[in-house]
Amino acid sequence: MAFLDLTYRAIKPEPLLTSFVESFWMLVNPTGLAQPIVLVPDGRIDVFFSVSAAEPYHVSLLGLQDRPEAQVIAPHSTVFAISWNLLAVEYILPTQVGSLLQNGCELPGNFLGMGIDDLQDFEGFCAKAAARITQALPARVDPRKRQLFELLYASHGSLSVQALAEAAGWSSRQINRYFTRMFGLPLKAYSSILRFRATWPQLKAGQLYAEGNFADQAHFIREMKKYTGAVPKEVARNHDDRFIQLSTLPGK
């Protein structure tokens, strides 16, 4: 079964929430067949609201991923999800993720006031989640952190740690301590994931040679193997839609 047999949709949040929320999305497998995939890192924190024929409704949080992970999309399953930017970890989410690198945890089933009935209407889910998140927005965000994350995402991980530190008015040592404690990896490692994510569309389009912020072709290949477990040519072919980066999928 190909990934195209599934239904994926994504909605971007309104501007008020963009510092904290990257997107709302849904993934439905209406078939009786499991879909094996290799999920590759994209630098997001995800909260899943899920139900399937085999599992009751539950809510889970997935921390950052720094390597590929084989997963299976269950038959007759529905997942509505919120993908968070890192600023949300400190200011919105109910649990820390520093210990959840390549791992996850269960959240209360009523997180953001949601329940199984909310998985019947994606637009309604997004509206309800956006309203609850708006209510939880902090009165004040550390301006150093806001500046840091704005530059980090705008540059797709291309700026050095020192350049980011100077622009944010925050020492690189303090930033790396913050990243390791809050997210489970140093800033440089996270920037590398964002750089890989920015390259993913060109790779999927068949561009097998380094562009942008890679030192050379060997560096490009090493990064692809690190985050996908395969060489660029194999990822570009992507037989049976095996390699998936949810943040770059086209909605339908």
C-alpha positions as a Markdown table, in Angstrom:
| # | Residue | x | y | z |
|---|---|---|---|---|
| 1 | Met | 0.0 | 0.0 | 0.0 |
| 2 | Ala | 1.3 | 3.5 | -0.9 |
| 3 | Phe | 1.1 | 6.5 | 1.4 |
| 4 | Leu | -1.2 | 8.1 | -1.2 |
| 5 | Asp | -3.9 | 5.7 | -0.1 |
| 6 | Leu | -4.0 | 7.6 | 3.2 |
| 7 | Thr | -5.6 | 11.0 | 3.9 |
| 8 | Tyr | -3.3 | 13.8 | 5.1 |
| 9 | Arg | -4.3 | 17.4 | 5.7 |
| 10 | Ala | -2.5 | 20.3 | 7.4 |
| 11 | Ile | -3.6 | 23.8 | 8.5 |
| 12 | Lys | -1.3 | 26.6 | 9.6 |
| 13 | Pro | -2.2 | 28.5 | 12.7 |
| 14 | Glu | -3.3 | 32.2 | 12.8 |
| 15 | Pro | -0.4 | 34.7 | 13.3 |
| 16 | Leu | -1.0 | 35.0 | 17.0 |
| 17 | Leu | 0.0 | 31.4 | 17.5 |
| 18 | Thr | 2.9 | 31.0 | 15.0 |
| 19 | Ser | 5.6 | 31.4 | 17.6 |
| 20 | Phe | 4.3 | 28.4 | 19.4 |
| 21 | Val | 2.4 | 26.2 | 16.9 |
| 22 | Glu | 3.9 | 25.1 | 13.6 |
| 23 | Ser | 0.7 | 23.4 | 12.2 |
| 24 | Phe | -2.4 | 21.3 | 12.9 |
| 25 | Trp | -2.7 | 18.2 | 10.8 |
| 26 | Met | -4.6 | 14.9 | 10.4 |
| 27 | Leu | -3.6 | 11.5 | 9.1 |
| 28 | Val | -6.3 | 8.9 | 8.4 |
| 29 | Asn | -5.8 | 5.3 | 7.3 |
| 30 | Pro | -9.2 | 4.2 | 6.2 |
| 31 | Thr | -8.0 | 0.8 | 4.9 |
| 32 | Gly | -7.5 | -2.5 | 6.6 |
| 33 | Leu | -3.8 | -2.6 | 5.8 |
| 34 | Ala | -1.0 | -1.3 | 8.0 |
| 35 | Gln | 1.4 | 1.2 | 6.3 |
| 36 | Pro | 5.0 | 0.8 | 7.3 |
| 37 | Ile | 7.1 | 4.0 | 7.1 |
| 38 | Val | 10.4 | 5.4 | 8.0 |
| 39 | Leu | 9.7 | 8.7 | 9.8 |
| 40 | Val | 12.6 | 11.1 | 9.4 |
| 41 | Pro | 13.4 | 14.1 | 11.7 |
| 42 | Asp | 11.9 | 17.5 | 11.1 |
| 43 | Gly | 12.6 | 19.4 | 14.3 |
| 44 | Arg | 9.0 | 19.4 | 15.6 |
| 45 | Ile | 7.4 | 18.4 | 18.9 |
| 46 | Asp | 4.2 | 16.6 | 18.2 |
| 47 | Val | 1.1 | 15.9 | 20.3 |
| 48 | Phe | -1.1 | 13.1 | 18.8 |
| 49 | Phe | -4.8 | 12.6 | 19.5 |
| 50 | Ser | -5.3 | 9.0 | 18.2 |
| 51 | Val | -7.8 | 6.2 | 17.8 |
| 52 | Ser | -7.7 | 3.0 | 15.8 |
| 53 | Ala | -9.5 | -0.3 | 15.5 |
| 54 | Ala | -6.9 | -1.9 | 17.8 |
| 55 | Glu | -6.4 | 1.0 | 20.3 |
| 56 | Pro | -8.8 | 3.2 | 22.2 |
| 57 | Tyr | -8.6 | 7.0 | 22.1 |
| 58 | His | -5.4 | 8.4 | 23.7 |
| 59 | Val | -3.2 | 11.4 | 23.6 |
| 60 | Ser | 0.6 | 11.2 | 23.4 |
| 61 | Leu | 3.6 | 13.6 | 23.0 |
| 62 | Leu | 6.6 | 12.8 | 20.9 |
| 63 | Gly | 9.9 | 14.6 | 21.7 |
| 64 | Leu | 12.5 | 15.6 | 19.1 |
| 65 | Gln | 13.8 | 12.9 | 16.8 |
| 66 | Asp | 17.5 | 13.0 | 15.7 |
| 67 | Arg | 17.5 | 9.8 | 13.7 |
| 68 | Pro | 15.1 | 7.8 | 11.4 |
| 69 | Glu | 12.6 | 5.6 | 13.1 |
| 70 | Ala | 10.6 | 2.7 | 11.6 |
| 71 | Gln | 6.9 | 3.0 | 12.4 |
| 72 | Val | 3.6 | 1.6 | 11.3 |
| 73 | Ile | 0.4 | 3.5 | 10.6 |
| 74 | Ala | -2.3 | 1.3 | 12.0 |
| 75 | Pro | -5.3 | 0.0 | 9.9 |
| 76 | His | -8.5 | 1.9 | 10.4 |
| 77 | Ser | -6.8 | 4.7 | 12.4 |
| 78 | Thr | -7.3 | 8.4 | 12.8 |
| 79 | Val | -4.7 | 10.8 | 14.1 |
| 80 | Phe | -5.2 | 14.5 | 14.7 |
| 81 | Ala | -2.1 | 16.3 | 15.7 |
| 82 | Ile | -0.5 | 19.6 | 16.8 |
| 83 | Ser | 3.1 | 20.2 | 15.8 |
| 84 | Trp | 4.8 | 22.7 | 18.1 |
| 85 | Asn | 7.7 | 25.0 | 17.7 |
| 86 | Leu | 10.2 | 24.7 | 20.5 |
| 87 | Leu | 9.1 | 27.9 | 22.3 |
| 88 | Ala | 5.9 | 26.0 | 23.3 |
| 89 | Val | 7.9 | 23.5 | 25.4 |
| 90 | Glu | 8.6 | 26.1 | 28.0 |
| 91 | Tyr | 5.5 | 28.2 | 27.8 |
| 92 | Ile | 2.6 | 25.9 | 26.7 |
| 93 | Leu | 3.1 | 22.2 | 27.0 |
| 94 | Pro | 2.4 | 20.4 | 30.3 |
| 95 | Thr | 5.6 | 18.4 | 30.4 |
| 96 | Gln | 9.3 | 18.8 | 29.6 |
| 97 | Val | 10.8 | 17.0 | 26.7 |
| 98 | Gly | 14.5 | 17.1 | 27.5 |
| 99 | Ser | 14.4 | 13.5 | 28.5 |
| 100 | Leu | 12.2 | 12.4 | 25.5 |
| 101 | Leu | 14.8 | 12.6 | 22.7 |
| 102 | Gln | 13.7 | 9.8 | 20.2 |
| 103 | Asn | 10.9 | 9.0 | 22.7 |
| 104 | Gly | 7.5 | 10.0 | 23.9 |
| 105 | Cys | 5.0 | 9.9 | 26.8 |
| 106 | Glu | 1.3 | 9.8 | 27.4 |
| 107 | Leu | -0.7 | 12.9 | 28.1 |
| 108 | Pro | -4.1 | 13.2 | 29.9 |
| 109 | Gly | -6.9 | 12.2 | 27.6 |
| 110 | Asn | -8.6 | 15.6 | 28.1 |
| 111 | Phe | -5.5 | 17.7 | 27.1 |
| 112 | Leu | -6.8 | 21.0 | 25.6 |
| 113 | Gly | -10.3 | 19.8 | 26.4 |
| 114 | Met | -10.3 | 17.3 | 23.6 |
| 115 | Gly | -12.0 | 13.9 | 23.5 |
| 116 | Ile | -12.8 | 11.2 | 21.0 |
| 117 | Asp | -15.7 | 13.1 | 19.5 |
| 118 | Asp | -13.3 | 15.8 | 18.4 |
| 119 | Leu | -11.8 | 13.4 | 15.9 |
| 120 | Gln | -14.9 | 13.6 | 13.8 |
| 121 | Asp | -14.3 | 17.1 | 12.5 |
| 122 | Phe | -10.8 | 18.3 | 11.6 |
| 123 | Glu | -11.7 | 22.0 | 11.1 |
| 124 | Gly | -13.6 | 21.9 | 14.4 |
| 125 | Phe | -10.6 | 20.3 | 16.1 |
| 126 | Cys | -8.3 | 23.0 | 14.8 |
| 127 | Ala | -10.6 | 25.8 | 15.9 |
| 128 | Lys | -11.1 | 24.3 | 19.4 |
| 129 | Ala | -7.3 | 23.7 | 19.9 |
| 130 | Ala | -6.5 | 27.2 | 18.7 |
| 131 | Ala | -8.9 | 28.7 | 21.1 |
| 132 | Arg | -7.5 | 26.7 | 24.1 |
| 133 | Ile | -3.9 | 27.5 | 23.1 |
| 134 | Thr | -4.8 | 31.2 | 22.8 |
| 135 | Gln | -6.1 | 31.1 | 26.4 |
| 136 | Ala | -2.8 | 29.5 | 27.5 |
| 137 | Leu | -0.5 | 32.0 | 25.9 |
| 138 | Pro | 2.0 | 33.6 | 28.3 |
| 139 | Ala | 1.8 | 37.2 | 29.3 |
| 140 | Arg | 5.5 | 37.6 | 28.6 |
| 141 | Val | 8.1 | 35.7 | 26.7 |
| 142 | Asp | 11.8 | 36.1 | 27.3 |
| 143 | Pro | 12.8 | 38.4 | 24.4 |
| 144 | Arg | 16.2 | 36.6 | 24.0 |
| 145 | Lys | 14.4 | 33.3 | 23.4 |
| 146 | Arg | 11.8 | 34.8 | 21.0 |
| 147 | Gln | 14.6 | 36.4 | 19.0 |
| 148 | Leu | 16.7 | 33.2 | 19.0 |
| 149 | Phe | 13.8 | 31.0 | 17.7 |
| 150 | Glu | 12.7 | 33.5 | 15.1 |
| 151 | Leu | 16.2 | 33.6 | 13.6 |
| 152 | Leu | 16.7 | 29.9 | 13.9 |
| 153 | Tyr | 13.5 | 29.1 | 12.0 |
| 154 | Ala | 13.9 | 31.9 | 9.4 |
| 155 | Ser | 17.4 | 30.8 | 8.6 |
| 156 | His | 16.4 | 27.1 | 8.4 |
| 157 | Gly | 19.3 | 26.2 | 10.7 |
| 158 | Ser | 22.0 | 27.9 | 8.6 |
| 159 | Leu | 23.3 | 30.4 | 11.1 |
| 160 | Ser | 26.1 | 29.4 | 13.5 |
| 161 | Val | 25.5 | 29.1 | 17.2 |
| 162 | Gln | 27.8 | 32.1 | 17.7 |
| 163 | Ala | 25.8 | 34.2 | 15.2 |
| 164 | Leu | 22.5 | 33.3 | 16.9 |
| 165 | Ala | 23.9 | 34.0 | 20.3 |
| 166 | Glu | 25.1 | 37.5 | 19.3 |
| 167 | Ala | 21.8 | 38.4 | 17.7 |
| 168 | Ala | 19.8 | 37.2 | 20.7 |
| 169 | Gly | 22.1 | 38.8 | 23.3 |
| 170 | Trp | 22.6 | 35.5 | 25.0 |
| 171 | Ser | 25.8 | 33.6 | 25.5 |
| 172 | Ser | 26.4 | 30.4 | 23.4 |
| 173 | Arg | 27.2 | 28.5 | 26.6 |
| 174 | Gln | 23.9 | 29.5 | 28.2 |
| 175 | Ile | 22.0 | 28.7 | 25.0 |
| 176 | Asn | 23.5 | 25.2 | 24.7 |
| 177 | Arg | 22.7 | 24.5 | 28.4 |
| 178 | Tyr | 19.1 | 25.6 | 27.8 |
| 179 | Phe | 18.7 | 23.5 | 24.7 |
| 180 | Thr | 20.2 | 20.3 | 26.3 |
| 181 | Arg | 18.0 | 20.7 | 29.4 |
| 182 | Met | 14.8 | 21.7 | 27.6 |
| 183 | Phe | 15.0 | 19.7 | 24.4 |
| 184 | Gly | 17.6 | 16.9 | 24.9 |
| 185 | Leu | 20.2 | 18.1 | 22.4 |
| 186 | Pro | 22.5 | 21.1 | 21.8 |
| 187 | Leu | 21.6 | 24.0 | 19.5 |
| 188 | Lys | 24.1 | 22.9 | 16.8 |
| 189 | Ala | 22.5 | 19.5 | 16.5 |
| 190 | Tyr | 19.0 | 21.0 | 16.3 |
| 191 | Ser | 20.2 | 23.4 | 13.6 |
| 192 | Ser | 21.5 | 20.4 | 11.6 |
| 193 | Ile | 18.0 | 18.9 | 11.7 |
| 194 | Leu | 16.4 | 22.1 | 10.4 |
| 195 | Arg | 19.0 | 22.2 | 7.6 |
| 196 | Phe | 18.1 | 18.7 | 6.7 |
| 197 | Arg | 14.4 | 19.5 | 6.7 |
| 198 | Ala | 14.9 | 22.4 | 4.4 |
| 199 | Thr | 16.7 | 20.1 | 1.9 |
| 200 | Trp | 14.1 | 17.4 | 2.0 |
| 201 | Pro | 11.8 | 18.9 | -0.8 |
| 202 | Gln | 14.8 | 19.1 | -3.2 |
| 203 | Leu | 15.7 | 15.5 | -2.4 |
| 204 | Lys | 12.2 | 14.3 | -3.0 |
| 205 | Ala | 12.2 | 16.2 | -6.4 |
| 206 | Gly | 15.3 | 14.2 | -7.4 |
| 207 | Gln | 18.0 | 16.7 | -6.7 |
| 208 | Leu | 20.8 | 14.4 | -5.5 |
| 209 | Tyr | 23.5 | 17.0 | -5.1 |
| 210 | Ala | 24.2 | 19.4 | -2.3 |
| 211 | Glu | 22.7 | 22.9 | -2.3 |
| 212 | Gly | 22.8 | 25.6 | 0.3 |
| 213 | Asn | 24.5 | 25.0 | 3.6 |
| 214 | Phe | 26.5 | 21.8 | 3.1 |
| 215 | Ala | 30.3 | 22.0 | 2.8 |
| 216 | Asp | 30.4 | 19.5 | -0.1 |
| 217 | Gln | 28.7 | 16.5 | -1.6 |
| 218 | Ala | 30.2 | 14.1 | 1.0 |
| 219 | His | 28.8 | 16.3 | 3.8 |
| 220 | Phe | 25.4 | 16.2 | 2.1 |
| 221 | Ile | 25.5 | 12.4 | 1.8 |
| 222 | Arg | 26.5 | 11.9 | 5.5 |
| 223 | Glu | 23.6 | 14.1 | 6.6 |
| 224 | Met | 21.1 | 12.2 | 4.5 |
| 225 | Lys | 22.4 | 8.8 | 5.8 |
| 226 | Lys | 22.3 | 10.1 | 9.4 |
| 227 | Tyr | 18.7 | 11.3 | 9.2 |
| 228 | Thr | 17.2 | 8.7 | 6.9 |
| 229 | Gly | 19.5 | 5.6 | 7.1 |
| 230 | Ala | 19.9 | 5.6 | 3.4 |
| 231 | Val | 21.8 | 7.4 | 0.6 |
| 232 | Pro | 20.2 | 10.2 | -1.3 |
| 233 | Lys | 19.4 | 8.1 | -4.4 |
| 234 | Glu | 17.4 | 5.6 | -2.4 |
| 235 | Val | 15.5 | 8.3 | -0.6 |
| 236 | Ala | 14.6 | 10.0 | -3.8 |
| 237 | Arg | 13.3 | 6.8 | -5.3 |
| 238 | Asn | 11.2 | 6.3 | -2.2 |
| 239 | His | 9.7 | 3.0 | -3.2 |
| 240 | Asp | 6.2 | 2.5 | -1.6 |
| 241 | Asp | 6.4 | 6.0 | -0.1 |
| 242 | Arg | 8.5 | 4.5 | 2.7 |
| 243 | Phe | 10.4 | 7.7 | 3.8 |
| 244 | Ile | 8.1 | 10.2 | 5.3 |
| 245 | Gln | 8.7 | 13.7 | 6.7 |
| 246 | Leu | 5.3 | 14.9 | 7.8 |
| 247 | Ser | 6.1 | 18.6 | 7.8 |
| 248 | Thr | 6.8 | 18.6 | 4.1 |
| 249 | Leu | 3.9 | 16.4 | 2.8 |
| 250 | Pro | 1.4 | 18.1 | 0.5 |
| 251 | Gly | -2.1 | 18.4 | 2.0 |
| 252 | Lys | -5.0 | 16.9 | 0.1 |
